[in-house]
Amino acid sequence: MKRFENDKRELPVLWHQSLLTFVQRYKSDVSTEQKEALLELLKKHSHREITNEIRRELASAKCRDLENEDANSQHSVDLNLNDNDDDTLDY
């Protein structure tokens, strides 16, 4: 993405449409760091009709690193043995 950040040319509509398609398809697969980098890129290269839609998609995205943290906290199981010696688990 660094290459596009420093590019001073006006990028074609097709580039913006491709970025929108990428974000729509892969928004849940990007990390928080990647999402922030995409938002920074949009500050340097914007399209009057497409950029706001890309921002909306990114704003609604749940990043994969945050998703993984939530999943790990929801699937924890208490593996303490009961006081009696019957080897059953408490959940």
HUFENLIN-V443693 format. One line per field, one symbol per residue. ss: DSSP state (H for helix, E for strand, L for the rest). phi: phi as a letter, one per 30 degrees, with the letter a starting at -180 (. if undefined). burial: b if it has 16 or more other ideal C-beta (glycine too) atoms within 10 Angstrom, else e. A space follows every 10 residues. Layout:
ss->???
phi->???
burial->???
//
This chain:
ss->LHHHHLLLLL LLHHHHHHHH HHHHHHLLLL LHHHHHHHHH HHHHLLLLLL HHHHHHHHHH LLLHHHHHHH HHHHLLLLLL ELLLLLLLEL L
phi->.eeddcdddd ddeedddddd dedddcddcc dddddddddd dddcbbbecc dddddddddd dcdddddddd ddddcdbdcd ddddcciccc c
burial->eeeeeeeeee eeeeebeebb eebeeebeeb eeebbeebee bbeebebeeb beebeebbee bebbeeeeee eeeeeeeeee eeeeeeeeee e
//
